[in-house]
Amino acid sequence: MDETSKKVTVNVPAAVLARARAITGRGVTDTIVEGLRELDRQRQRSVLRSLKGRVHFQLDLQKTRR
């Protein structure tokens, strides 16, 4: 465990944890970390979606391919 980690104790429904572990194919800690990362990615996607139609830019494909 590196110094940026934090040890926590949580109560998680056994069935929920079992399904999550089956999906990830990993142990408890890795499964929980993956779930937290996915929650963060989901929030980031929501923020990006909220910008739809607000950000305008022009892209010159010929210049970007050089």
Secondary structure, DSSP 4 states (H G I P E B T S, - for coil): --TT---------HHHHHHHHHHHTS-HHHHHHHHHHHHHHHHHHHHHHHTTTT------HHHHT-
